[in-house]
């Protein structure tokens, strides 16, 4: 079993959104002129709304993904590596991952045959199948609305990210939070920082660390404390933020015996609105 199997961007975004947390002390500050300055809670609320808008807009984009999955030795050097290049296309409005290269080679005939079959199935999706898919997509994003209860935030100050001013928020799990949903269960185990763009409240960067070990994959793998994840985003259109790079360094135990150190780097490029791009497929 591969640790952290190809869950792709949806799952990683959920983990990333959890990693910096999104709740803060609800205190209002005033400057020397007594003008009200945004409190942290308001920054967080607006950033959640901005993130939802960006995710919805991103659903109409095609893009490329490069996935570098590395296994490391005790000194942090790469022992082995798999690199996949995937084209993310839209099929009748649904996201489809089209593998175009594996370790510098074209996909095998078996992989290509399965991909063609999956693509054909999606093209001929029944109304019931579409309803199930859309419900799962919504469930995968519903954790955003739990963030205000899951974390306590502190405004550290401001920094420039790619020449744009951003609020810097420090996040810690809120004591006594009761998790709802599969992603929300990670919230009490993660803390970190979030950079929120001052102009439109998009997430420009997130940096999180695992503070408590947790199990995944029916307890086959246990992700250990100290694992780290970093996300960087870019603004591709007015108030539309998309992932540019994700880097995760994780330590784990397989079957509670075998230790495993992995580094996973995902880079995203060539974002195009589907209406303008060549990779939108219809029935």
Secondary structure, DSSP 8 states (H G I E B T S, - for coil): --TT-S-HHHHHHHHHHHHT--------EE-TT--EE--HHHHHHHHHHHHHHHHHHHTTEEEEEEEEEEEE-TTS-EEEEEEEEEEEEEETTEEEEEEEEETTB---HHHHHHHHHHHHHHHT--HHHHHHHHHHHHHHHGGGGGHHHHEEEEEEEEEEETTEEEEEEEEEE-TT----STTGGGGGGEEEEEEEETTT--EEEEEEEE-S-EEETTTTEEE-TT-EEEEEEEEEETTEEEEEEEEEEEEEEETTTEEEEEEEEEEEEEEEETTTSS-EE--
